[in-house]
Amino acid sequence: MIAQSFYTAATAFLTLSPALVYLAAGYLIFVGDAGVATAGTIIAFTALQARLYQPVERLLQVSVELQTSAALFERVFGYLDLEQEITDAPDARRLERDGVKGDVAFDSVRVSSQRGSLSSGFHPHPNPPPEGEGIWGRPWTLDGVSLHIEPGQMAAFVGPSGAGKTSIAALVPRLYDPTEGTVSIDGMDVRRIRLADLSAAVGFVTQETYLLQTTIEDNLRYGKPDATQDEIVAAARAAYIHDRIMELPAGYATLVGERGFGLSIGERQRLSIARTLLHEPRILILDEATSALDARSERLLQSALMPLVQGRTTLVIAHRLSTILAADVIYVIEEGRVKEYGTHEDLLGR
């Protein structure tokens, strides 16, 4: 702020100084007290003065930019220096990808509302709630959640917005850790599994798609760096995005803007699904993965997804009945708790 104020004052002086010279010299010439100075001499002087001031003005601007950049770099490096909350435990164990069964269990899991939720970016709320209350007016985002999803099952989570569905799903790949209780895969606490192995075993398709500013092929290959072209095309076909890609001028070599600029929301979501399918996770999490698709595209995509989820543990968060009907078990979540669970027929019967 001080640097900017100094730059403004200096620029104002440099801008006004020619006018002051003209005013003073004109007055002296008018009263006949200018000596040998003439109108031409004054004009030449002010022209030279302007040429001399330009480098000075640029140096002042550089000074302001350096100070502004220093402040920005301080914030950037401050973020880089932050210690990661989610790291490998000293006794972290290997989880062989080929040996993952996909048994997922929650045991009395509680997550404090004070730390935020997936939708708030896992950071504390900018306006902290009163002591004992959370962001949603309750102390726990999740309060004593216990459930068991058997290998190969499709489990659907339903409930109102803010009930804790996405928070449950985010605990499986360890996007954050529970405040109390344990989340386990194949009987192993996820906090005792190497993060690299956990990432290889779990695929997460979120409501918000994240695409890099590069080609479509590179965005898909991010799910499996050593994937062959045939595997990439197969995944795109499964997500019903291949035909749309081939309509683009450069096909799979088409550049995608930052955060998927240039593609519709539905196209971004289908690319995200294709990338996850290419990753071939043993545990698949779909958090409103088809929310941006129209009814026809959703039906086509669900038809493709059904064979792919067979034999793969799948957690589905959805509000549409068509997605829920195919689930082996449905968990009704309300205010951070499992209100009831069962098949669709069981829940209707109650």
Short mmCIF file of the C-alpha atoms (twelve columns), coordinates in Angstrom:
data_MODEL
# 
_entry.id   MODEL 
# 
loop_
_atom_site.group_PDB 
_atom_site.id 
_atom_site.type_symbol 
_atom_site.label_atom_id 
_atom_site.label_alt_id 
_atom_site.label_comp_id 
_atom_site.label_asym_id 
_atom_site.label_seq_id 
_atom_site.Cartn_x 
_atom_site.Cartn_y 
_atom_site.Cartn_z 
_atom_site.pdbx_PDB_model_num 
ATOM 1   C CA . MET A 1   0.000   0.000   0.000   1 
ATOM 2   C CA . ILE A 2   2.844   2.383   0.865   1 
ATOM 3   C CA . ALA A 3   4.681   1.524   -2.362  1 
ATOM 4   C CA . GLN A 4   1.543   2.090   -4.429  1 
ATOM 5   C CA . SER A 5   0.924   5.464   -2.745  1 
ATOM 6   C CA . PHE A 6   4.529   6.539   -3.396  1 
ATOM 7   C CA . TYR A 7   4.258   5.454   -7.033  1 
ATOM 8   C CA . THR A 8   0.999   7.418   -7.428  1 
ATOM 9   C CA . ALA A 9   2.528   10.573  -5.916  1 
ATOM 10  C CA . ALA A 10  5.700   10.297  -8.036  1 
ATOM 11  C CA . THR A 11  3.704   9.709   -11.218 1 
ATOM 12  C CA . ALA A 12  1.506   12.713  -10.463 1 
ATOM 13  C CA . PHE A 13  4.612   14.883  -9.995  1 
ATOM 14  C CA . LEU A 14  6.213   13.673  -13.229 1 
ATOM 15  C CA . THR A 15  2.959   14.284  -15.110 1 
ATOM 16  C CA . LEU A 16  2.407   17.770  -13.717 1 
ATOM 17  C CA . SER A 17  6.021   19.003  -13.947 1 
ATOM 18  C CA . PRO A 18  5.877   19.929  -17.713 1 
ATOM 19  C CA . ALA A 19  2.773   22.003  -17.023 1 
ATOM 20  C CA . LEU A 20  4.568   23.785  -14.180 1 
ATOM 21  C CA . VAL A 21  7.560   24.491  -16.431 1 
ATOM 22  C CA . TYR A 22  5.301   25.924  -19.147 1 
ATOM 23  C CA . LEU A 23  3.475   28.038  -16.582 1 
ATOM 24  C CA . ALA A 24  6.643   29.466  -14.994 1 
ATOM 25  C CA . ALA A 25  8.503   29.986  -18.293 1 
ATOM 26  C CA . GLY A 26  5.470   31.520  -19.982 1 
ATOM 27  C CA . TYR A 27  5.074   34.011  -17.174 1 
ATOM 28  C CA . LEU A 28  8.801   34.961  -17.312 1 
ATOM 29  C CA . ILE A 29  8.682   35.398  -21.100 1 
ATOM 30  C CA . PHE A 30  5.529   37.492  -20.795 1 
ATOM 31  C CA . VAL A 31  7.080   39.902  -18.246 1 
ATOM 32  C CA . GLY A 32  10.357  39.970  -20.199 1 
ATOM 33  C CA . ASP A 33  12.444  38.402  -17.414 1 
ATOM 34  C CA . ALA A 34  13.273  35.069  -19.136 1 
ATOM 35  C CA . GLY A 35  16.828  36.029  -20.147 1 
ATOM 36  C CA . VAL A 36  17.984  34.153  -23.223 1 
ATOM 37  C CA . ALA A 37  15.192  31.568  -22.901 1 
ATOM 38  C CA . THR A 38  12.720  31.525  -25.779 1 
ATOM 39  C CA . ALA A 39  9.498   29.619  -26.444 1 
ATOM 40  C CA . GLY A 40  11.451  27.132  -28.595 1 
ATOM 41  C CA . THR A 41  13.995  26.562  -25.803 1 
ATOM 42  C CA . ILE A 42  11.205  25.845  -23.303 1 
ATOM 43  C CA . ILE A 43  9.486   23.371  -25.640 1 
ATOM 44  C CA . ALA A 44  12.796  21.561  -26.303 1 
ATOM 45  C CA . PHE A 45  13.489  21.419  -22.554 1 
ATOM 46  C CA . THR A 46  10.095  19.907  -21.699 1 
ATOM 47  C CA . ALA A 47  10.470  17.348  -24.522 1 
ATOM 48  C CA . LEU A 48  13.853  16.295  -23.132 1 
ATOM 49  C CA . GLN A 49  12.389  16.280  -19.637 1 
ATOM 50  C CA . ALA A 50  9.678   13.811  -20.726 1 
ATOM 51  C CA . ARG A 51  12.307  11.496  -22.259 1 
ATOM 52  C CA . LEU A 52  14.234  11.566  -18.973 1 
ATOM 53  C CA . TYR A 53  11.127  10.925  -16.860 1 
ATOM 54  C CA . GLN A 54  10.019  7.795   -18.753 1 
ATOM 55  C CA . PRO A 55  12.871  5.559   -17.465 1 
ATOM 56  C CA . VAL A 56  12.318  6.908   -13.958 1 
ATOM 57  C CA . GLU A 57  8.612   6.089   -14.166 1 
ATOM 58  C CA . ARG A 58  9.347   2.561   -15.387 1 
ATOM 59  C CA . LEU A 59  11.801  2.018   -12.527 1 
ATOM 60  C CA . LEU A 60  9.142   3.139   -10.057 1 
ATOM 61  C CA . GLN A 61  6.686   0.689   -11.624 1 
ATOM 62  C CA . VAL A 62  9.221   -2.132  -11.345 1 
ATOM 63  C CA . SER A 63  9.691   -1.290  -7.673  1 
ATOM 64  C CA . VAL A 64  5.935   -1.525  -7.057  1 
ATOM 65  C CA . GLU A 65  5.682   -4.835  -8.966  1 
ATOM 66  C CA . LEU A 66  8.589   -6.319  -7.004  1 
ATOM 67  C CA . GLN A 67  6.989   -5.448  -3.680  1 
ATOM 68  C CA . THR A 68  3.610   -6.775  -4.828  1 
ATOM 69  C CA . SER A 69  5.213   -9.993  -6.088  1 
ATOM 70  C CA . ALA A 70  7.093   -10.409 -2.822  1 
ATOM 71  C CA . ALA A 71  3.796   -10.289 -0.919  1 
ATOM 72  C CA . LEU A 72  2.218   -12.829 -3.287  1 
ATOM 73  C CA . PHE A 73  5.217   -15.161 -3.083  1 
ATOM 74  C CA . GLU A 74  5.031   -14.985 0.694   1 
ATOM 75  C CA . ARG A 75  1.480   -16.343 0.534   1 
ATOM 76  C CA . VAL A 76  2.369   -18.986 -2.062  1 
ATOM 77  C CA . PHE A 77  5.334   -20.297 -0.108  1 
ATOM 78  C CA . GLY A 78  3.232   -20.127 3.046   1 
ATOM 79  C CA . TYR A 79  0.854   -22.649 1.464   1 
ATOM 80  C CA . LEU A 80  3.739   -24.791 0.221   1 
ATOM 81  C CA . ASP A 81  5.240   -24.869 3.698   1 
ATOM 82  C CA . LEU A 82  2.027   -26.085 5.319   1 
ATOM 83  C CA . GLU A 83  2.364   -29.534 6.803   1 
ATOM 84  C CA . GLN A 84  0.112   -32.132 5.219   1 
ATOM 85  C CA . GLU A 85  -2.521  -33.510 7.536   1 
ATOM 86  C CA . ILE A 86  -2.930  -36.733 5.577   1 
ATOM 87  C CA . THR A 87  0.370   -38.606 5.415   1 
ATOM 88  C CA . ASP A 88  1.597   -42.194 5.587   1 
ATOM 89  C CA . ALA A 89  1.676   -43.533 9.127   1 
ATOM 90  C CA . PRO A 90  5.086   -44.764 10.376  1 
ATOM 91  C CA . ASP A 91  3.697   -48.309 10.405  1 
ATOM 92  C CA . ALA A 92  1.797   -48.003 7.097   1 
ATOM 93  C CA . ARG A 93  1.272   -51.326 5.354   1 
ATOM 94  C CA . ARG A 94  1.140   -52.315 1.720   1 
ATOM 95  C CA . LEU A 95  -2.208  -53.049 0.085   1 
ATOM 96  C CA . GLU A 96  -1.617  -55.082 -3.025  1 
ATOM 97  C CA . ARG A 97  -3.962  -53.850 -5.731  1 
ATOM 98  C CA . ASP A 98  -4.631  -57.282 -7.171  1 
ATOM 99  C CA . GLY A 99  -5.430  -58.654 -3.724  1 
ATOM 100 C CA . VAL A 100 -8.036  -56.043 -2.719  1 
ATOM 101 C CA . LYS A 101 -11.409 -57.673 -2.027  1 
ATOM 102 C CA . GLY A 102 -13.289 -54.423 -1.516  1 
ATOM 103 C CA . ASP A 103 -14.783 -55.034 1.921   1 
ATOM 104 C CA . VAL A 104 -15.581 -51.562 3.362   1 
ATOM 105 C CA . ALA A 105 -16.593 -51.022 6.987   1 
ATOM 106 C CA . PHE A 106 -17.311 -48.010 9.203   1 
ATOM 107 C CA . ASP A 107 -17.135 -48.500 12.953  1 
ATOM 108 C CA . SER A 108 -18.671 -45.733 15.136  1 
ATOM 109 C CA . VAL A 109 -17.252 -43.012 12.880  1 
ATOM 110 C CA . ARG A 110 -17.641 -39.415 13.980  1 
ATOM 111 C CA . VAL A 111 -16.402 -36.317 12.150  1 
ATOM 112 C CA . SER A 112 -16.434 -32.929 13.844  1 
ATOM 113 C CA . SER A 113 -18.298 -30.143 12.054  1 
ATOM 114 C CA . GLN A 114 -15.662 -27.675 13.254  1 
ATOM 115 C CA . ARG A 115 -13.210 -28.904 10.617  1 
ATOM 116 C CA . GLY A 116 -15.584 -28.435 7.696   1 
ATOM 117 C CA . SER A 117 -16.739 -30.937 5.104   1 
ATOM 118 C CA . LEU A 118 -15.981 -31.976 1.549   1 
ATOM 119 C CA . SER A 119 -18.210 -29.239 0.170   1 
ATOM 120 C CA . SER A 120 -16.345 -26.598 2.171   1 
ATOM 121 C CA . GLY A 121 -12.926 -27.775 1.027   1 
ATOM 122 C CA . PHE A 122 -11.936 -29.507 4.285   1 
ATOM 123 C CA . HIS A 123 -10.944 -26.182 5.811   1 
ATOM 124 C CA . PRO A 124 -12.350 -24.522 8.905   1 
ATOM 125 C CA . HIS A 125 -15.348 -22.348 8.228   1 
ATOM 126 C CA . PRO A 126 -14.435 -18.645 7.658   1 
ATOM 127 C CA . ASN A 127 -16.991 -17.626 10.311  1 
ATOM 128 C CA . PRO A 128 -16.549 -20.158 13.135  1 
ATOM 129 C CA . PRO A 129 -19.814 -21.296 14.714  1 
ATOM 130 C CA . PRO A 130 -20.421 -20.931 18.456  1 
ATOM 131 C CA . GLU A 131 -18.674 -23.386 20.748  1 
ATOM 132 C CA . GLY A 132 -20.373 -26.752 20.612  1 
ATOM 133 C CA . GLU A 133 -22.047 -26.110 17.281  1 
ATOM 134 C CA . GLY A 134 -20.891 -26.966 13.770  1 
ATOM 135 C CA . ILE A 135 -21.292 -25.476 10.329  1 
ATOM 136 C CA . TRP A 136 -24.696 -27.086 9.935   1 
ATOM 137 C CA . GLY A 137 -25.854 -26.173 13.461  1 
ATOM 138 C CA . ARG A 138 -24.838 -29.529 14.943  1 
ATOM 139 C CA . PRO A 139 -21.505 -30.567 16.552  1 
ATOM 140 C CA . TRP A 140 -20.855 -33.552 14.245  1 
ATOM 141 C CA . THR A 141 -20.925 -33.842 10.463  1 
ATOM 142 C CA . LEU A 142 -21.047 -37.608 11.022  1 
ATOM 143 C CA . ASP A 143 -22.222 -38.945 14.360  1 
ATOM 144 C CA . GLY A 144 -21.597 -42.601 15.112  1 
ATOM 145 C CA . VAL A 145 -21.858 -44.012 11.593  1 
ATOM 146 C CA . SER A 146 -21.473 -47.779 11.457  1 
ATOM 147 C CA . LEU A 147 -22.015 -49.757 8.276   1 
ATOM 148 C CA . HIS A 148 -20.622 -52.669 6.312   1 
ATOM 149 C CA . ILE A 149 -20.415 -52.981 2.535   1 
ATOM 150 C CA . GLU A 150 -19.498 -56.439 1.351   1 
ATOM 151 C CA . PRO A 151 -17.126 -57.049 -1.574  1 
ATOM 152 C CA . GLY A 152 -18.831 -56.471 -4.901  1 
ATOM 153 C CA . GLN A 153 -21.878 -54.789 -3.414  1 
ATOM 154 C CA . MET A 154 -23.379 -51.564 -4.700  1 
ATOM 155 C CA . ALA A 155 -24.358 -49.336 -1.793  1 
ATOM 156 C CA . ALA A 156 -26.439 -46.210 -2.354  1 
ATOM 157 C CA . PHE A 157 -26.510 -43.280 0.073   1 
ATOM 158 C CA . VAL A 158 -29.584 -41.064 0.064   1 
ATOM 159 C CA . GLY A 159 -30.703 -38.166 2.188   1 
ATOM 160 C CA . PRO A 160 -31.126 -34.393 2.186   1 
ATOM 161 C CA . SER A 161 -28.299 -32.015 1.283   1 
ATOM 162 C CA . GLY A 162 -25.862 -31.578 4.162   1 
ATOM 163 C CA . ALA A 163 -26.785 -34.916 5.734   1 
ATOM 164 C CA . GLY A 164 -23.212 -36.250 5.421   1 
ATOM 165 C CA . LYS A 165 -23.358 -38.499 2.345   1 
ATOM 166 C CA . THR A 166 -20.308 -37.047 0.603   1 
ATOM 167 C CA . SER A 167 -18.405 -36.973 3.899   1 
ATOM 168 C CA . ILE A 168 -18.938 -40.730 4.257   1 
ATOM 169 C CA . ALA A 169 -17.630 -41.349 0.735   1 
ATOM 170 C CA . ALA A 170 -14.625 -39.039 1.244   1 
ATOM 171 C CA . LEU A 171 -13.434 -41.046 4.257   1 
ATOM 172 C CA . VAL A 172 -12.838 -44.190 2.181   1 
ATOM 173 C CA . PRO A 173 -9.996  -42.792 -0.010  1 
ATOM 174 C CA . ARG A 174 -8.851  -40.858 3.076   1 
ATOM 175 C CA . LEU A 175 -9.440  -37.370 1.745   1 
ATOM 176 C CA . TYR A 176 -9.586  -36.600 5.452   1 
ATOM 177 C CA . ASP A 177 -9.559  -38.680 8.629   1 
ATOM 178 C CA . PRO A 178 -12.413 -39.297 11.069  1 
ATOM 179 C CA . THR A 179 -12.353 -37.574 14.434  1 
ATOM 180 C CA . GLU A 180 -13.368 -40.823 16.135  1 
ATOM 181 C CA . GLY A 181 -13.885 -44.412 15.011  1 
ATOM 182 C CA . THR A 182 -12.304 -46.313 12.149  1 
ATOM 183 C CA . VAL A 183 -12.823 -46.797 8.425   1 
ATOM 184 C CA . SER A 184 -11.387 -50.044 7.117   1 
ATOM 185 C CA . ILE A 185 -10.834 -51.802 3.810   1 
ATOM 186 C CA . ASP A 186 -10.517 -55.570 3.972   1 
ATOM 187 C CA . GLY A 187 -10.177 -55.280 7.747   1 
ATOM 188 C CA . MET A 188 -7.295  -52.769 7.554   1 
ATOM 189 C CA . ASP A 189 -7.697  -49.263 8.967   1 
ATOM 190 C CA . VAL A 190 -7.261  -46.885 6.019   1 
ATOM 191 C CA . ARG A 191 -4.927  -44.797 8.218   1 
ATOM 192 C CA . ARG A 192 -2.548  -47.766 8.274   1 
ATOM 193 C CA . ILE A 193 -2.524  -48.229 4.478   1 
ATOM 194 C CA . ARG A 194 0.044   -46.547 2.240   1 
ATOM 195 C CA . LEU A 195 -1.569  -43.599 0.461   1 
ATOM 196 C CA . ALA A 196 -0.222  -44.714 -2.935  1 
ATOM 197 C CA . ASP A 197 -1.838  -48.141 -2.509  1 
ATOM 198 C CA . LEU A 198 -5.080  -46.585 -1.274  1 
ATOM 199 C CA . SER A 199 -5.211  -44.286 -4.315  1 
ATOM 200 C CA . ALA A 200 -4.648  -47.263 -6.600  1 
ATOM 201 C CA . ALA A 201 -7.503  -49.213 -5.000  1 
ATOM 202 C CA . VAL A 202 -10.136 -46.444 -4.885  1 
ATOM 203 C CA . GLY A 203 -11.628 -44.421 -7.735  1 
ATOM 204 C CA . PHE A 204 -13.641 -41.282 -6.941  1 
ATOM 205 C CA . VAL A 205 -15.902 -39.470 -9.410  1 
ATOM 206 C CA . THR A 206 -17.102 -36.251 -7.772  1 
ATOM 207 C CA . GLN A 207 -19.813 -33.747 -8.674  1 
ATOM 208 C CA . GLU A 208 -17.091 -31.224 -9.565  1 
ATOM 209 C CA . THR A 209 -14.921 -32.453 -12.440 1 
ATOM 210 C CA . TYR A 210 -11.226 -31.619 -12.498 1 
ATOM 211 C CA . LEU A 211 -9.605  -31.478 -15.924 1 
ATOM 212 C CA . LEU A 212 -6.098  -30.252 -16.697 1 
ATOM 213 C CA . GLN A 213 -5.143  -27.707 -19.337 1 
ATOM 214 C CA . THR A 214 -3.813  -30.239 -21.804 1 
ATOM 215 C CA . THR A 215 -5.132  -32.683 -24.420 1 
ATOM 216 C CA . ILE A 216 -8.125  -34.944 -23.865 1 
ATOM 217 C CA . GLU A 217 -5.854  -37.974 -24.181 1 
ATOM 218 C CA . ASP A 218 -3.523  -36.695 -21.456 1 
ATOM 219 C CA . ASN A 219 -6.505  -35.995 -19.193 1 
ATOM 220 C CA . LEU A 220 -7.699  -39.569 -19.649 1 
ATOM 221 C CA . ARG A 221 -4.191  -41.017 -19.322 1 
ATOM 222 C CA . TYR A 222 -3.903  -39.318 -15.916 1 
ATOM 223 C CA . GLY A 223 -5.998  -42.212 -14.575 1 
ATOM 224 C CA . LYS A 224 -3.498  -44.743 -15.930 1 
ATOM 225 C CA . PRO A 225 -0.207  -43.280 -17.242 1 
ATOM 226 C CA . ASP A 226 0.826   -46.504 -19.019 1 
ATOM 227 C CA . ALA A 227 -2.545  -47.049 -20.725 1 
ATOM 228 C CA . THR A 228 -2.539  -48.041 -24.372 1 
ATOM 229 C CA . GLN A 229 -4.525  -46.163 -26.998 1 
ATOM 230 C CA . ASP A 230 -6.986  -49.064 -27.236 1 
ATOM 231 C CA . GLU A 231 -7.590  -48.915 -23.468 1 
ATOM 232 C CA . ILE A 232 -8.187  -45.153 -23.643 1 
ATOM 233 C CA . VAL A 233 -10.688 -45.553 -26.479 1 
ATOM 234 C CA . ALA A 234 -12.439 -48.425 -24.672 1 
ATOM 235 C CA . ALA A 235 -12.866 -46.317 -21.529 1 
ATOM 236 C CA . ALA A 236 -14.178 -43.380 -23.582 1 
ATOM 237 C CA . ARG A 237 -16.662 -45.660 -25.354 1 
ATOM 238 C CA . ALA A 238 -17.834 -47.049 -22.010 1 
ATOM 239 C CA . ALA A 239 -18.498 -43.504 -20.786 1 
ATOM 240 C CA . TYR A 240 -20.270 -42.613 -24.066 1 
ATOM 241 C CA . ILE A 241 -17.843 -39.782 -24.833 1 
ATOM 242 C CA . HIS A 242 -15.810 -41.364 -27.684 1 
ATOM 243 C CA . ASP A 243 -18.156 -40.228 -30.480 1 
ATOM 244 C CA . ARG A 244 -18.166 -36.667 -29.174 1 
ATOM 245 C CA . ILE A 245 -14.348 -36.651 -28.975 1 
ATOM 246 C CA . MET A 246 -14.077 -37.811 -32.582 1 
ATOM 247 C CA . GLU A 247 -16.308 -34.900 -33.653 1 
ATOM 248 C CA . LEU A 248 -13.719 -32.438 -32.330 1 
ATOM 249 C CA . PRO A 249 -11.170 -31.059 -34.847 1 
ATOM 250 C CA . ALA A 250 -8.155  -32.829 -33.319 1 
ATOM 251 C CA . GLY A 251 -9.946  -35.782 -31.729 1 
ATOM 252 C CA . TYR A 252 -8.110  -37.058 -28.662 1 
ATOM 253 C CA . ALA A 253 -5.371  -34.463 -29.278 1 
ATOM 254 C CA . THR A 254 -7.831  -31.603 -28.730 1 
ATOM 255 C CA . LEU A 255 -6.619  -29.173 -26.099 1 
ATOM 256 C CA . VAL A 256 -8.879  -28.685 -23.104 1 
ATOM 257 C CA . GLY A 257 -8.953  -25.346 -21.313 1 
ATOM 258 C CA . GLU A 258 -8.333  -24.958 -17.605 1 
ATOM 259 C CA . ARG A 259 -10.983 -26.818 -15.556 1 
ATOM 260 C CA . GLY A 260 -12.439 -28.190 -18.789 1 
ATOM 261 C CA . PHE A 261 -13.117 -24.869 -20.512 1 
ATOM 262 C CA . GLY A 262 -14.534 -25.478 -23.972 1 
ATOM 263 C CA . LEU A 263 -16.511 -28.567 -22.974 1 
ATOM 264 C CA . SER A 264 -20.029 -28.761 -21.603 1 
ATOM 265 C CA . ILE A 265 -20.575 -29.842 -17.993 1 
ATOM 266 C CA . GLY A 266 -21.958 -33.181 -19.170 1 
ATOM 267 C CA . GLU A 267 -18.925 -33.798 -21.406 1 
ATOM 268 C CA . ARG A 268 -16.563 -33.002 -18.539 1 
ATOM 269 C CA . GLN A 269 -18.417 -35.413 -16.286 1 
ATOM 270 C CA . ARG A 270 -18.274 -38.220 -18.851 1 
ATOM 271 C CA . LEU A 271 -14.532 -37.605 -19.328 1 
ATOM 272 C CA . SER A 272 -14.091 -37.841 -15.567 1 
ATOM 273 C CA . ILE A 273 -15.981 -41.141 -15.520 1 
ATOM 274 C CA . ALA A 274 -13.902 -42.475 -18.424 1 
ATOM 275 C CA . ARG A 275 -10.703 -41.535 -16.592 1 
ATOM 276 C CA . THR A 276 -11.871 -43.381 -13.474 1 
ATOM 277 C CA . LEU A 277 -12.861 -46.447 -15.479 1 
ATOM 278 C CA . LEU A 278 -9.426  -46.428 -17.105 1 
ATOM 279 C CA . HIS A 279 -7.939  -46.422 -13.606 1 
ATOM 280 C CA . GLU A 280 -9.813  -49.710 -12.939 1 
ATOM 281 C CA . PRO A 281 -10.258 -49.252 -9.186  1 
ATOM 282 C CA . ARG A 282 -11.412 -52.114 -6.981  1 
ATOM 283 C CA . ILE A 283 -13.614 -49.695 -5.026  1 
ATOM 284 C CA . LEU A 284 -15.607 -47.186 -7.069  1 
ATOM 285 C CA . ILE A 285 -17.235 -44.067 -5.592  1 
ATOM 286 C CA . LEU A 286 -19.768 -42.122 -7.655  1 
ATOM 287 C CA . ASP A 287 -20.807 -38.853 -6.024  1 
ATOM 288 C CA . GLU A 288 -23.663 -37.562 -8.196  1 
ATOM 289 C CA . ALA A 289 -21.554 -38.637 -11.170 1 
ATOM 290 C CA . THR A 290 -24.440 -38.235 -13.622 1 
ATOM 291 C CA . SER A 291 -26.002 -35.086 -12.161 1 
ATOM 292 C CA . ALA A 292 -25.087 -32.936 -15.186 1 
ATOM 293 C CA . LEU A 293 -26.384 -35.372 -17.807 1 
ATOM 294 C CA . ASP A 294 -29.744 -35.263 -19.516 1 
ATOM 295 C CA . ALA A 295 -32.119 -38.179 -19.101 1 
ATOM 296 C CA . ARG A 296 -31.083 -39.927 -22.340 1 
ATOM 297 C CA . SER A 297 -27.331 -39.588 -21.688 1 
ATOM 298 C CA . GLU A 298 -27.833 -40.777 -18.138 1 
ATOM 299 C CA . ARG A 299 -29.681 -43.899 -19.288 1 
ATOM 300 C CA . LEU A 300 -26.954 -44.708 -21.802 1 
ATOM 301 C CA . LEU A 301 -24.207 -44.158 -19.241 1 
ATOM 302 C CA . GLN A 302 -25.955 -46.224 -16.595 1 
ATOM 303 C CA . SER A 303 -26.337 -49.056 -19.104 1 
ATOM 304 C CA . ALA A 304 -22.563 -48.937 -19.634 1 
ATOM 305 C CA . LEU A 305 -21.774 -48.627 -15.945 1 
ATOM 306 C CA . MET A 306 -23.832 -51.599 -14.797 1 
ATOM 307 C CA . PRO A 307 -21.539 -54.292 -16.307 1 
ATOM 308 C CA . LEU A 308 -18.491 -52.366 -15.077 1 
ATOM 309 C CA . VAL A 309 -19.603 -52.277 -11.434 1 
ATOM 310 C CA . GLN A 310 -20.202 -56.019 -11.367 1 
ATOM 311 C CA . GLY A 311 -17.727 -57.588 -8.946  1 
ATOM 312 C CA . ARG A 312 -16.543 -54.126 -7.881  1 
ATOM 313 C CA . THR A 313 -17.514 -52.528 -4.575  1 
ATOM 314 C CA . THR A 314 -19.415 -49.365 -5.471  1 
ATOM 315 C CA . LEU A 315 -20.588 -46.476 -3.316  1 
ATOM 316 C CA . VAL A 316 -23.195 -44.333 -5.062  1 
ATOM 317 C CA . ILE A 317 -24.501 -40.969 -3.882  1 
ATOM 318 C CA . ALA A 318 -27.554 -39.971 -5.872  1 
ATOM 319 C CA . HIS A 319 -30.949 -38.341 -5.637  1 
ATOM 320 C CA . ARG A 320 -32.440 -39.895 -8.746  1 
ATOM 321 C CA . LEU A 321 -34.549 -42.995 -8.153  1 
ATOM 322 C CA . SER A 322 -33.250 -44.713 -11.295 1 
ATOM 323 C CA . THR A 323 -29.739 -44.819 -9.823  1 
ATOM 324 C CA . ILE A 324 -30.874 -46.083 -6.429  1 
ATOM 325 C CA . LEU A 325 -33.025 -48.973 -7.700  1 
ATOM 326 C CA . ALA A 326 -29.973 -50.933 -8.888  1 
ATOM 327 C CA . ALA A 327 -28.271 -50.810 -5.459  1 
ATOM 328 C CA . ASP A 328 -27.873 -53.936 -3.324  1 
ATOM 329 C CA . VAL A 329 -28.302 -51.892 -0.150  1 
ATOM 330 C CA . ILE A 330 -29.531 -48.345 0.462   1 
ATOM 331 C CA . TYR A 331 -28.411 -46.267 3.439   1 
ATOM 332 C CA . VAL A 332 -30.655 -43.388 4.458   1 
ATOM 333 C CA . ILE A 333 -28.531 -40.632 6.003   1 
ATOM 334 C CA . GLU A 334 -30.060 -37.893 8.138   1 
ATOM 335 C CA . GLU A 335 -28.172 -35.353 10.246  1 
ATOM 336 C CA . GLY A 336 -24.948 -37.331 10.076  1 
ATOM 337 C CA . ARG A 337 -26.465 -40.643 11.157  1 
ATOM 338 C CA . VAL A 338 -27.616 -43.815 9.410   1 
ATOM 339 C CA . LYS A 339 -31.374 -43.579 9.875   1 
ATOM 340 C CA . GLU A 340 -32.159 -46.905 8.253   1 
ATOM 341 C CA . TYR A 341 -30.883 -49.233 5.572   1 
ATOM 342 C CA . GLY A 342 -31.954 -52.128 3.396   1 
ATOM 343 C CA . THR A 343 -33.009 -52.887 -0.162  1 
ATOM 344 C CA . HIS A 344 -35.425 -50.663 -2.019  1 
ATOM 345 C CA . GLU A 345 -38.262 -53.130 -1.382  1 
ATOM 346 C CA . ASP A 346 -37.398 -53.327 2.327   1 
ATOM 347 C CA . LEU A 347 -37.457 -49.565 2.731   1 
ATOM 348 C CA . LEU A 348 -40.748 -49.229 0.840   1 
ATOM 349 C CA . GLY A 349 -42.238 -51.920 3.090   1 
ATOM 350 C CA . ARG A 350 -41.389 -49.873 6.172   1 
# 
